[in-house]
Structure formats: C-alpha cells, structure tokens
Amino acid sequence: MSTYRFDRILRPRSVALAGASGRETSFGAAILRNLRGAEFPGPIWPVNPQRDRVDDLPCYPDIGALPEAADLVVVASPPETVAGIVAAAGARGCGGAVIITANLDSGPDSPAETARRAARAHGLRLLGPECMGLAVPGAQLNASLLARMPPKGDLALIAQSRTVAAGIVEWAAGRGYGFSGVLSLGLALDVDIADCLDHFAEDRHTRAILLHLEAIADAPKFMSAARAAARAKPVVVLRSGRHEAAAPGPFATHSGILARPDAVYDAAFRRAGLLRVQALPEMFSAVETLGRQRPFPGKRLAVVTNGRGVGALAVDRLADLGGTLASLSEDTCARLAAALPALDLPPASWRNPLDLGADADGARYAAALDPLLADRGNDAVLVVNVPTALSGGQDVAEAVAGAVRRARQASFRAKPVFAVSIGDGAAATEVLRAAGIPRFPTDAEAVEGFMHLVHYREAQDDLMKTPASLPQDFTPDVAAARRIVGAAVAAGRSWLDPREVAGLLACYAIPTLEVHFAADAEAAAGAAWPFIAAGRTVALKVVSPAIVHKSDIGGVHLDLTSEAAVREAAAEILARAARDRPDAAVTGFVVQPMLRRPKARELIAGLADDPVFGPVVVFGRGGTAVEVVDDRALALPPLDLRLAAELIGRTRVSRRLKAYRDVAAADEHAVALVLVKIAQLAADLPEVRDLDINPLLADETGVIALDARVAVAPVTGRRRDAGAGLSHARFAVRPYPAEWERRIRLDDHPILVRPVRPEDEGLFEEFFRHVSEADLRLRFFAPVRDFSHAFLARLTQLDYARAIAFVAVDAANGAMMGAVRLHADANHASGEYAILVRSDLKGLGLGWALMGLMIEWARAEGLRHVEGQVLRENTTMLAMCRKLGFAMRSDPADPEVMLVRLALDEAAGPADP
C-alpha cells in the first residue's frame, strides 16, 4: 500500500485510544498523558467498555460508539481484543491504527494475522504491533510511549526497535535536535520501512532520515524505496544483529559461505546509496553532523588545534577513514603568517594541521580561520580546542562562531566547519549550536562526522556515474543456457555436471579450461593420454554431486605425467571417498590439461542465494583457503562495468591485480566483464542458485576459469514486483527488462525501441542537439540550454520497479529518434508520462508508437491511471491524448497547462486499497 492514508496517520484530525485506563502504570494511561501533553489540537476519544470517563474525558464503550470515525486509533488493549478493535475501526472508516500491544503471536489464525486481514479488507493502515508508537511534533501528535515529546525539527526517525527509537530520542533531546517524525514499526504487519521511506523522501519538512532495522521482509520493495529516498536526501541506517550466523543453506559453495547475512545487507545498503553506521554512538555522530551541516563536495580537511598531539590524532583518524588532509596554498600560508605574527613562522613553515599553541585564545583561532575558510584548497575545516589555563573554551567557541558567520555572509557556499571542545562545558556547546556548527567531544568523533557526509556525497556521485558500454559482440546464448539448466532441473538434479558447467559458461563467453569427463579410472587414463603424449601434464578431479569441496577428501591430483599415474590417482580418490564420505556417490572424474600461468592471481567469482535479497554476486581472493582468507566483496545484481569495477576495488586482492615488481598488471576489465556476465546469467536463469568459479585465474592476458560448480533448483515463487519477465522473479533490484525490446517499421524505416540503459547518456546528449528550442520548451515547460551530466543521468538511470523510459533508435545508424518515460507513484497506482520526438522526424508516427508501448507497460505493471501535464499550446500532443482516450481538464494552478488522465482497463489494475 505504501503511503496510502499516511496523511490520516501522521496528520490526524482526531485520535481514539482503545485501552484507555486510569491506572497510572498502564500503557493506555501513558499514551493518553503523551497525547494531552503534546497539546494535540483535535478531539481525543478514550475507548474502554469498563469506564465512563478517563482523565476527565468521556470514555466510549467501543469504536462504533465514537462521535465520528477517528483518523487514528491507538490500540493498547489486551491481545485477545486487538483483532476485534481493528475490524471495528476498519468498518467505521478510520484511517489507521497504531498497535502498541505485544504478544499477538504469529501464524494463520493468530490475533496478529486476523488483525492484518481485517485491516486489509477496509484499507485501514496498521503500525505495529509491539511498537513504541509515533510522534509528529509538527502536528502536536505524540501517540507513543516515549519518555518525552521529541522537539520539532527536520530529522525523521524510523525504527523497528522500540528501545532504539526511545534511545535516539532521549539522546537527541538534550542536544538541540528536532524531528519531523518518529515512527516505531515493531513487527510491521502493514506499514513497513519502505512505506516510511517513501513518505519522508517526499516530505518537505524532512532533511535527513535516520533508519534502524533488524531484518527486511520485502527486499524489492525496500530497495526501490531506499534508492528513491537516498537520491532525495541523506538516509543513515543502523542494523542490529550484524554478527548473526547464517542459516545453513542447501548448497555449501564457497560463494554461499562468503555471503554472510550482514555482508549481504551491507551490499544492499551500498547499492541503495544509504549511509551505514555500525553502532549508536556512530549514529549519534551522524545525527550531530546531519542536524547542523548539509552535504558538500570533496573530502579535503583542514585542521586547526592548540596542540600538535591532538592534531596528529585527528589526522590519523582521517587517514584511517579514507579522508584527505588538505594542502595549504601559498596565498593562505602568507595570510596566516601575516595574521598570526605572535607565532613567528614564515609562510613556508605553515603546515596542516595548524598548531596555534597551548596559549591560543579566541582571537588567535579567529585569525587562523579567516584565511582557511577562504582557501579553495580545502573542503571543510575542523577546529579542535583543548581547554587550558590560557585557552578558555567559551572564548574560543565565540570567536569560532563569529569567524564562521563572517565567512558565510561573504560567500555564496558556506564551507562546513566541525568543532571539538574536549571536556568543555555547556556554554561553549550552546554557542557553537547557535551558530549551526556541529560540536563533538573528541577529535575521532568529529572526523567520523566529517566522513559521514563525505561518504554520503560520494554515494550520490556514484549513483549518477555513467557506466561504460558492454562489448558489442557480447550476446549470450540464453536459449542454449536455458536448455542446459532446464534439463538438470527437469531431471530433479541439484548440480550441473562438469560438461554442463563448461557449456553454461561458454554460453556467456566466460573462458574456461577444457573439460573431459571420464566415468572410471581407465577412461580417465584414456582422456589424459593425448595431453601426456604431447608432453603436457594433467589434473584429475573427482565428480560427485555430494562432494562440494573436492580438496576436502583429496579429490584433486595435479601434474600427473603418465596414464599409470592417472589410474593410481583415480584409485586413491575412490578409496579416500569411500573412507571419508561413504554416503557420496562418485559418478566419475574430470581430466584437464595443466595450465601454466605462474604470475596469475587466483580469484573467486560467483553467485550466492540469499534468503532475503535473492542472488548476490561474490568476488574475492580464490583458492582452497578462500573462507580462511575471507577477502571478499558482495554486490546485488544486475551489474554494469562501473559497479563491477567498484566491487573489485573493495577487496584486498584488487591491489595484487595492479603491476608490481616484475609482475604485469592483470586485465581488470576482463575480470569486471566476468562479474557482469555472471550477474546477467542470474537474471536470465533464475533456477541457478549458487555458482562458484574458483579459481578464476587473471593475468595480463585475460582470465580463465579452472574450476566451477553450479547448483540449480526450480523457481517456486515470484517477487512482489516481478513484472512480466521471468528474470525478475528473484532479484531485489529489477534488472534491465530486455523482454520489452521491440523492432518496428515506420514508413519503411526499421527502428529498435528498447528500455533506456544508464550508458545511454551520450545518446541523449546527441539527441537533444536535434530538438528545437520550441520543442524543448513544450517538453520541459521552460527553455533548456544546459544538458549537464546530472541532468542526463536523471533521464537515463532508472529504477525499473518504479519507472520506465523507452528510447527509439534508428536501426540503420544507431541515432536516437525519440523517447517516452513513465514514473509510477509510491502507491504504484498512477504514473506520470512525458514524451519527446526529434524535431526533424515528426510525422513518422513515432509518437503514437511510443505512447502505445508506454500504455502497454503501464497495464502490465498494474497501474490504474496514466496522467501528464501538457501545455495548452501543444495542440499536437493534446490531439493525440484525445484520440487515445485521455480525459482533459485545466490545471487550477496554471491556466496555461492542461492535465490529461487515462483510465486503464480496470481488469488489468489492482483492487482499491
């Protein structure tokens, strides 16, 4: 349901409290005190069949007896009464219910499930159960068990844990932070994290979102909402249970073992652009930063302190976290020398960090700050003051605040300033707070706060980067791959045999060492003979569906030089298997020629099947000790070359891929391309559950897979947003919808119409050169002259779960001819469209073709309406809309604009919430 009826939950006009009580220690009494203490402006209606009045308010026996339907119902009654209260609230037409009550159990006939079904039947939104409630200071609403009413501000807090929510509010209360909303979700029967992210992402009263979670139930919904929210404003996430053990999966591959649950969550947060913190103190550090400072470009930090030692500690922490110590320009050094003659330092002697001396007073700090704040060589300034007998904290704080105010008045962009006042009192803190300067108790926390914003800005930049195009000749043989996997699944097998694995990798042009299967020792000797006769040696490997890690039973013998050696090795393998794994049926052996690449790096590349997020791409250092070394990074597919390169860069082994001493650099592009191909394989073949390529050898000549395993299983379920394509069935991030590619002919002109890809930025840039200024104004409602990277990235980088854009490309020369886009709302009920055709190509009927495909997509997605805004003077578009069946009316806010709306086939859309 997403944000449906959120207005009635977060901005209610009336509140009913079921379970109201006069007993001081009851939940009902505490919530009523908070509701009244917040001075909620609307009526509050206690509900309790045992009472006539509660806290001097009339008390009603049930929801049906209320004077009118309450926008919000707070339920703090015994568990056995909850489902009935929810059903009554839904039937009465209430907007939402907050269930404080705990111990509702789970299961098909539990009170929790009964309440959920009753709410769904009436479109009643549910928050909880087992939650702290909610508080919206701007609406004077405190329907919670919080110890105090959160002050009004621009931070939104969403928490699954009641105590974490309460702890953050308590911590923030004494430090001047305010909230636009605080929501405790509890078990989240209905309203979940994704719904709240969708709401606060569009809430103009919210500048940043703080998120606590333990687990995600609907990964695609969460990822889509998180990606949208992170593009709009900073989202800081704290997850509990980081060290939980993974539940044993059916396939004990290296990739599966490496893809531990929290590592997968971390990959998901990274993909969405969220800023992750590891503990509450770090969350508080992020709050201190976000509450007073907006994100900024760059990561060069200048440090001013009254002691060399504490300055060095700050620099050390900056280096630990990947920040950069700013260099001082010659002009800045000269200005510092002139402004601080008491230090008697020539311009050439000034260094960052600046040590102003233990006797530095406020005037000295201010004199140092003025040139640093004006210096373009740094991106932010950290001011550290350790109070001494000669350097008072309040005096320094006032001087710093004054210098920062002067700099902000003199510059269009206010440079960020972070302050550390170790062990100082409340007076200095209040001075800095009034000036909007984040203040930290230690240098380490200040540097962490600085790096939070750096990482957030870098994540936003990464989201907007344009990936390189894939090789034009990479076209996987998907049909052949599906035949290989389908045959294994149909036969009831869980593992592909070695020949099938080699064939599958060949379908995706992943280089592999040739594989020869032998059913017994004699056949293995025969398969080895051609290589031995040519002067080469061979490797012999056991084949058994039950033996995942061959080396565990000595199932790999290398450098065999004769047929006799092959027979002897086969006998040893069989004997060892019978002793150590009597349950494992050995089906044969694999014979391969030995490959000599002495300076190649051993890597692992694969897929793991996560129970929450589905397929996960795994990369790291390979070999038999892969789990012990534990050098790995994870990413959610789909991948492009940029994402694959970033995945590689997050491992330690990436440094070994560079050139060193007499070792040439490995072909990192080839490694990245393998990862992209594996991600594409996962999209094309949802039956593939685990895949290990270990080792994948990489050197300057390219890559080659020496060994691989592939586990398969039938696809038994589909994701909520799976759309029309089978490839979407198990992905948390919907991949490129290749099934929507179309080839059409207009006026005998061959045209490819396909979904837009991120690498299409250059295509759009060239396209706009062929669109007249008049047509651009009709499309964007204003003159457009600057087609910046950020502008083009917004057009080409899509979340296919929420938006689609189709581009028409001339099949003869690859030129872009036009495009149409549709963006669904958070409730996935309506979509807003926009269309533009090249000015010199009008009259072909391309606009009609694009509009028809867009409407077809909307129906397939289950949208109920397509709507748009059209300038009244755009008569051609209005005529097309009229013929397509759009209803039209004037925009009440702008008489020059017409609002057009197409009601899609109701049979194709979902029922009303």
N, C-alpha and C positions, 0 to 999 in steps of 0.2 A: 504493500500500500504506500510506502514511502511517506511523503509529507501530507498525505490526506488527513484533514481535520486537525492538523497541528496547531492551527490558529485557535481552536477551541480548547486545546490542552495548555498551550503556553500563554495565551491571552484570554482566559475565560472571563465571561461576564458574571458567572455565578459558580459557586462551588458547593457540592454536597459532601458531607463527611459521614460515611457509613461505618458504624462502630464508634461513634462519639461517646465519650464517657466522662463522668465526673471524677473518676479515680485518677489522682494526680500522676501516678506512675504508669498509666496505660498509654499505649501508642496513640489512641484516639484523643486523649487529653493533651498530649504533647503536640500533636498536629494542629489541634484547634488553637492552642496557645500561639503557635507559629503563624497560623493564618491570621489571627486577630492582631498579633504583634506586628506583622508586616503592614497592617492597615489596608488589607485588601478592600478595594472600593466597592465591590459588588456584594450581593447577599451571600451569606454562609448558612447553609441549612444542615444542622446535625440530624442524623438518622440513627435511631435506636428504638426498637419496639418496647424496651423496658423503661424508657424515660419520657417525661413530658417536657422537661427543659434541661438544657446542659449549658452551664456557664452563662446563665441568664438569656440564652437563646431558645426559641421554641424548637422542640425536637419532634421529628416526624417518624411514624412507625415503619415506613418503608419508602422506597424510591417513588413508587406510584402515588404517594400522598404529597409529594412536593408541589409547591405552587406552580411550577413550570419545569420543563426539562433543564437540568443543570448542564452547563457546558462541560464541567469537570466533576467527576465523582472520585473521592479518595476513599479507598476501602481498607479499613484497619479492623476488620471483624474476624471472628474465629474461622479457621479454614473451611469447615463444613458449610459455611454460609456464603462463601465468596462467589461460587458459580451462580447461585440464585440472584445475588445482588447485581452481578454483571449482566445476566439475562434481563433483569428488570430495567437496568439502566439503558441497555440497547433498545428494548421495546419502547421505552419512554421517549427516545430520541436524544439522549445525552451524547455529547461529543467524544468523551474519552474517560478512562478510569485509570487511576494510579493504585496498584495493589501493593500495599505495604506488607500484608500478611505473608508469613513464611509457612513452610511445611505443607505445601499443596501437593506434594508428590508428583510423579510423572507416570506416563502410560496412557493408553487409550481411554480408560474410564476414570482417570484421576480428576480431582477438582480442577487442577490446572488446565488439562486438556478440555474438560467440559466448559470452563470459562472461556477458553480461546475460541471454541466453536460457536458459543453463544454470541461472543463479541463480533466474530466474523460475519455472522448471519445478519447483523444490524449495522455493520460498518462502524462499530464502536472501537476506538483505538485503545490499546492496553499498554500501560507502562508497568513493568514488574513481571511477576511478584518478587518478593524478598528484596525490595529495593528501599532506598532511603527516601525516595520521593523526588520532587522537583522544586526548584526555586527560580523565579524570574524577577530579579529586582526591579527592572523597568516597569513591570506590571504590578508591582507591590504584591507579588504572589510568593508565599513560602508554604507550600504543601509538602512539607518534609519533616524528617526527624533531625535535621541539622541543629547543632547547638546554638547557632546564631543565624540571623538573616545575612546572606552574603551582600556586600556593598555593590552598588551599581557600577558597571564598568563594561569593557569590551572584550573580555575573555569568556569563551564558552567552555564549560567542563562537562564531558560525557564520560561516565564511569560505570563499569559493570559491578564493581565492588562498592558496597555501602561505606565501608570504613575508609577506603582510599578517597572516595569523594569527600567524606567528612574531614579527613586529614588535610587535604589540599585546601579546603575552605577555611579551616582553622588556621593553617599556616599563613594563608594569604590575608586573613583578617587584620593582623597586626602590622602589615607591611604596605597597606595602601592599595592593594589590588582590588579590582572590581570585576564583576561577572555580568555578562548579558544573559546567561542561563546556566543552571546547574541541573543535570539530569542523571539520576542513578537508575540504571536499567535493570539490575537484578538478573533474573532468569530470562528476561526478554521474550515473553510469549508472543509479542506482536511488534511493538516499537523496538527497533534494534539500532545498532551503531550506524549502519548505513543510512537509515532514515534520519537520524540526528545529524549526520554529516551533511546530508542533502539540505536540511533546513538551515543549519548555521552557515553553510557555504554561501547561501544567498541572503543571509540576514545582514542588513546594513549596520546593525548595532554591534556586530561581532567582527573583531580584527584578527583574532587568532583562536584556534581550537585546541584544547587540551583533552587528550583521549587516554583513558585507561581501559585495557581489555585483558581478558584471560584466554578466551577462545572465540573463534568465528564459526558461525553455523552455516552461513551462506557466503562462500568465498567470492563468486562472481558479483553478487550484489555489493559486497563490501568493497571489492577492488574498484568497481565502477564509481561508487560514491566517493571513495578515498581519492582517486585520481582527479575527479572533478573538484573536490574541496581543496586539495593541495595546489591546484592551479590558481585557485581564487585567493587563498590566504594560508599562513603557516598552520600546520597541523602537527602537534607534538604528541607522540604516542609512547606510553609506558605499558609494558606487558608483564604480568605476573606469570610465574611458572616457567622461567627461562630454562631451567635445568631438568625439566620433566623428561623421563625416559620414554623413548618411542615404543609404541606397542609393536610387538614382533609381527612383521608382515609375512606374506606367503612366499616372497622371493628375497632371499638373503644375498642380494647382489652387493658389490662394493658401493655402487651409487645409492642403493637403498639405505645402506648403513650410514653413509656420509650425510644423507639428507635428514638430519635430526629435526624434530618438530620446530624448535625455536629458530634454527637456521633457515627453515622454510618461511616462517613468519618474517624473519629479517629480510629475506629476499622479496617478500610481498610488500613490506613497508617501503623498501628501497624503490621497487618498481612503481609504487603509487606516488612517490615523492614526499613521503612523510618523514618527519624529523624524529628519530628514535632516541629515547633516553633509557638508561638501564636501572635507575633507582629513583626513589622520591627526592633525595637531595638534588639530583641532576634535573628532575622535573621542576623543582623549585628554582634552580638556576635558570632554566629555560623560561619560567614564568617571570622572573626578575628582568630578564632581557626583553622578552616579547611584550611585557607590560609597559616598558618605557622606551623601547627602541624599535624602529622599523628595519626590515631587511635592507641590505646595502650591497653594492658590487665590491668585489675584491676581498683579499684576506691578509693585507699587509698592516701590521700593527706597530704603532709607536708606543713606547713605554716610558713614563716619567715617574721617578721614585725618589725618595730621600735616603736610599741605601742601596749599595751595589749588590749585596747579598739577596735581598728580596726581589730586586730587579732580575737577577740571574735566575731565580726560581721561576719567575713568570716566563722568562724566555725559554727555559727548559720545558715547561708545560706547553707552551706554544708549539715547540718543535715536536713534542710527543703527539699532539693532536693534528699535526699537518698544517699548521699555520705558517706564516712568513713574517720574519722580523723586517720591518721597513728600513730602507736606507734613507739617510738624511741628505737632502740636496745641498749643494754648495751655498745656495742662497739662504736656505734655512740655517745652516751652520753659522753663516755670517750674522744673521739676525739674532741667533741665540747668543753668540759672543757679545754682540752689542747690547743685548737686553739684560745680560747677566754678567756684568763686569766683576762682581764680587767673586766669581768662581775662577777668574784669571785663566781662562782657557782660550787659546787661539782657535779660529774657525776649524782648522784641520784636525783638532783634537776632539771634537764633539762626536760622540757615538751613541747609537741606540742600543740598550736603554740609557736614558739620561739620568745620571745620578746628581741630584741637586744638593746633596749633603744633608747630614743629620740635623743641621740648624735651619733647614729650608722652611720659610714661613709662607703665608698665603700669597704675599706679593711675588715671591720668587716662583711659586708654582704658576701664577697667572702670567708672569713674564715668559716662562718657558712654553706655556700652552698657546699663546697667541701665534707664534710662528709655526708651531706644529699643526695647529688647526687650519692654517692657510696652506700648508705644504701639500702639493698634489702627489707626493711620493709615498704617502701613507693613506690607508683607507679608514682607519679608526685609531683612537688614542686611549691607552689605559693609564690612569693616574693612580699610583699606589702611594699611600701615606701611612707610615708607622708613627703614631704619636710619640713624641719625645718631650723632654722638659723645655726644648726650644722650638718645637713644632706642634702647635695645637691643632687638633682635629677639626674643630668648628671653624677656626680661622681659615684653614686650608680649604675646607668644603665651600665656604662662602666665596673665596677667591676663584676656585674652580668653577663654581656655578656662574659667577659673573663673567669669566672668560668665555664660557660656553655660550651664554646668552649673547654676548657681543658677536661672536663668530656666527651664530645663527642669524642674527639680524643683517650681517654683512654678506651672507652667501645664500644663493638660491637653494643649494642642497646642504642640509645640516649634517656635518660629519659626526658619526657616532662617537660617544665618549663613555667609557666604563670606569667606575671608581672603586677603589679598595681602601677602606679605612679600618685597619686591623684593631680590634678591641676598643673601638671608639663608641661614644655614647649616642643617645637618640637624637641629640640636637644636630649633629653633623649629618646623620641619616636623613632627617627631615629636610635639611637644606638641599641635599642632593635630590631627594624625591621631588621636592617642589620644582626643581629645575628640569625634571624628566631625565635624570641621569641614573642609570642602573648602578646600584651600590652592592658590593659583595663583601663578605667578611674575610675572604682570603684571595690571594692572587690566583690560585689554581681555579677557584670557582669563577672568578672574573674571566679568565681565559676560556674556560668552558662555555660561559655565556656568550662570549665573542664568537667562538667557533660554532655554536648552535646556529647563529644567524648566517655565518659563512656557509655552513653545510646546507642550510635551507636554500640559500640563494644558488648554490651550486646544483642542488637537486632541481630547482626550477630551470636553470640553464640547460641541464641535461635533458629535461623533458622537452625542450624546444630545439635540441640539436637535430640536424638533418642527417640521416644515415646515408652511407654510400650505397650505390645500387648493387644488386647482386649480379654476378656474371650473366650475360645474356644467354649463354649456352647452358645454364643450369635449369634443366627441365626434368624433374624426377619422373620416373616411370611409375606413377601411382597405381595404375591398373595392375601391373605385374607385382608390385609390392602387396597390394590387397589380395591377390591370388595366393601369395606365399603365406601371409598371415591368416587368411581365411581358411586355408586348408588345414593349418595346425589347430585352429580353434574348432573347426568342424569335427576334427578327429578327437577332440577332447584333451589335446596336449597342452601343457603349460609352458613348454620350452621349444624354441625352434632348434632343429638340429644344425650342425656346423655348416652344411651346404646351404640350408635355408638362410642362415645368418649372413653368409657371404653374398648370397643372391639379394637379400634385402638391402644390405649396404651398397651393393652395386647399383640398385635402383635409384639410390640417392647420390651416386658418384662419389662415395667415400672410399678412397683407395684401401685395399686390403691385400694381405699376403695370400697367395693362392692356397686353397684348402683341398686336401684329398682325403676322403673318408674311406676307412677300412674296417670291415666287420670283425676281423680277427687278426692274430699276430702274423699269420702267413700273408694275408692280404696287405697288411701294413708294410711288411718287408718288400713285397712286390711294388707297392706305391712308392717306396723310398728308392728303389733301385735306379730309376732314370737320373735322379739327382746325384746319387753316390757315384754312378758311372761317369757323370760329368765333372767329378772332382769336388762336389759340394757335400756338406753335411746336412742332416735333417733333424727336426724336432718331432717328438712323438707325444701326443696328448690324449688323455682318457676322455671318452664321451659317455656321460651318464646324466640323465635328467635330474637325478637326486644329488649329484655332486656339483655344487655351485662353484666352490673354490678348489680347483684341481690340485693346487700345490699342498693343500691340507693333507692329502693322502699320498704325496709323492707322485702325482698323476701327470707330471711333465718331465720329460727327459730330453736334454738338449745335446747338440753336437754329436749325434750318432753317425759313425763313419762307415758302417757296413750293414748288410742285411742281417747278419748274425746278431749284431748289436741291437738292431731294431727288434728282433724276436725276443732277445733276452730282456730288453726294456719292457716289452709288452707283457711278458710273463711276470716280471716284478710288479708292474702296475696292477695286474689282476690279483696277484697274491696279497698285495697291500690293501686293495679294495675289499677283498673277501675278509681280511682280518679286521680292518678298521671300520668298514661300512658294509656289513653283511646285508643290510637292507637295500643297498643301492644296486640296481641292475645296470651293468656295463654293457652298452649297446655297440661299442666299437672304439675305434681310435681315429685321430686326425693326424695326418702326416703333412708337414710343411717344410719347405727348404729353409735353412737358417739364413737370416738376413744380417749382413754386416754393416752396421752404421754406428761406429764406435763413439761418435760425438753427438748422437741423437739424444734428446731428452725424453724420458718416459713420462707420459701424461695419462690421465684418465678423462674420458668424456662419456657422458651417459645420460640416462633418464631414470628418475625415481618416481614412484607413485605415492603422493602424499594424500592421506585420507581427507584432508580439508581442502587443499588447493589443487589437487589433481597432479598432472605431470609437472615435474621440476627438472630443469637441465642442471647437470652436475659437471664441474670441471675442476681439475687439480693435478697434483703430482701423482703419477701412477706407480705401478709395481706391486709386488706382493705385500709390501708393508704399508699400503695406502691408508688403512684405517689408523695405524700407529702414527704415521707422519701427520695425518689429518690436516693436510694443506689443501683446502678445497673452498670453492665458492659456488653459490647456487643462484639460479635466476628462473623466474617464471616465463614459460614461452607464451607467445611467439617471440622470437628474437630477430633483430636485424644485425648488420655487421657492427654498428656502433655499440649496441647492447652486448654483443658477443665480445668485442674488444674490451669493454668495461668489465665484463665478467672475468676475463683472463687477467686483467690488471689487478684484481682484488686477491690474487693468490701470491704466495711467496715464490712459487716456481716461475712466475712470469719474469722475474729478474734473470733466471737462468736461460730464458729464451733470447735474451739480448746477447750481443757478441761480448766475449771476454777472452783475454789472453789469445791463444791460437784457435779458439772455437768461434766459428762464424755464427752470426745471428740466425735463429730459426725463422722459418717462414710463418710469422704470426698471422698473416692474412689467411693462410691455408688452415691454421688452427681455428681461427674465428669462423671460417666458412664451414668447417665440420660441425661446429656448435649450431650454426644457423640451420644446417641440413638436418641435424638431429631434432631440433625444435619443429621443423617442417614435417618431419616424419611423425612426430607425436600428433600434429594437427591432422595429418592425412589418415593416420591409423590409430584411432582411439583404443583399439584392442591391445596395442603394445603398452605393457605396464612398466616393465623395467628393461633397461638396456645398459650394458657395460661394454665400453671399448677400453680394454686395459691389458697391455699398454697400447697407447697411441704414440708412435714414435714421431718426433718432429725435429727436423734439422733444416739446413739452408735449402735442401732440395724439395722440401714439402713434408707431407705427413703420410703415414701408412698405419693401418690397424693390424696389429699382430694377433690379437685375440679378442673375441667378442661373445657376449651372451645376450639373448633376447627372451624375455618372458612375456607371455600373452594370456589374455583372458577375455571372455565375452563382455560386451558393453551392456550393463544391466540397468543403468539409469541415465537420466539426462539432467544437465544443469537447468536451473530456472530460466536462463536467458539463452538457451541453446539455439534459438532461431531455426532456420531452415536447414542448416548444414550439419551433417554427421560429425564433422571435425570439431564442432563446438561442444560436443557432448560432455567433455571432461575438463575443459580449460577454465581457469579462473579469470583469465584475460582473453576476451574473444579475439581469435586470430583474424587475419585478412579473409574476408568472405569471398573466396575465389568462385564459389558457385553462382555468384551474381554477375559474373562477366558475361557480356553479350556481344555478338557480332551482328551488325545490322547494315543495311544498304539504304541510302537515301539519295535519290536522283542518280542511281547507278554509282554511288560513291561508297566504298567499303569503309566502315567505321567500327572501331572497337570501343565499347562502352564498358567501363570497369569501375570498381570502387577505388577511391583515391588512396594512395600509399604515402607514407612520410617522405620518401625520396622524390616525390613529385614537385617539390618546391621550385626547382628550376623550370619545370614545365609550366607552372602557374605564372612565374615571373615573365617568361616569354609570351605567354597568352595575353597578359594584361597590356603588352605593348601593341596588341592588335585590337584593343577595345577602345572605342571613342570615349572622350570625357563625358559626353552626354549619357552614354550607356552606363558608364561607371557611376554617375550620379543617380541614375534610376535604380541601380542595384544597391548602392551603399547610402543613398539619401543625402550624400554630401560629396563635394569634389575630393578625389583621392589622387594624390601625387606621389606619395612615399610608400613603396611596396617593400617595407623592411623585412628582415628575417623573421622578427617576432610576428608581424602581420601575416606573412605567408605560412609560418608554422601553425598558426591557429586554423588556417584553412586546410592544411594537409595532414596534421597529426590528430587523429580521431580515436575516440573510444567507440568501437563498433557496437558496443552494447547500448549506446545512447544516441549515436549519430551515424549518419552515412552521407557520403558525398560521391556522386558518380561523375566521372570525367569521360568525355568523348574525345577519342584520339583518332586522327586520320591514319588509317591502316597503311597508307602508302608512304607517308613521310614522318609519322610519329608526332606531328604537331597537335597541340590541344585545340579543340574546336569549341568546347563549352563545358559547363558543369552545373550540377544541381545538388543541393545539400538539404538534409532534413535533420533536425535536432529534436529528440524527444524530451519531454519534461520529466521531472524526477518521478512522477507517478506513472510514467510510461502509458499515458492516456492520450496525449496530444503531441503533435510535432510541428515545429515551425520550419517552413521551407524558404529557400532562396535559389534563384537560377540566373545564369548569365551565359549568353552565347556570343561568340566572337562577332564583332560588328560587321565584318565583311562576309559572314557566312549565313546571314539571315535569309529565310525563305526556303531552306532545305527541308524544314520540318523537324529540325533537331530539337527545338524547344519542346515540341509535342512528345517526341520520343523520350526525352529526359524526364519530363513531368510524369509520363506514364510509368516509367520504371521506378521513379520515386514513390508514386502512389502504390505500386505493387509491393515495394519494400515495406511501406507503412502497414499495409494489410497483413503481410506475412509476420510482421512484428507484433500484431495485435493492437495497434493504435486505433483509437476511435475517431480521431479527427486529424486533419492536416490543415494548418492555418498559416497565414502570412500577412505581411503588410506591403501594399503596393501604392506607389504614388499615383494620385488621381490622373496625372498627365500621361502615365504609362498605359495608354489605351490598348496597345497590343497585348500586354500581359493580362489586363482586365478582361479583354475579349476571350482570351484563351481560358481563363478561370471560369468565365461564364459558361463556355461550351463544355468544360469538364464537370460542371455541376456545383461549383463553389457558390455558397451564399455570400453576399456582399453587404457591407454597411460602412458608413463613415466612421472614422476614428473620432470619438468625442474629444480626445485631447489634441487632435491636429486635423483641421478640416481639409488639408492637402493630402491626407493619407486615407486609403480605403483598407478596411480589414476584410480579408477573404477567408472562408472556412468551408472545408469539405467534410461532410459526414460520411465516414467509410461504412461499408457493409456491416451492420450490427452483428451479423452472424460470425463475422471474422474477428470481432473485438471481444475483450473480456467483459464479464458482467460488472455492473457498477459495484464499487467497493461497499 
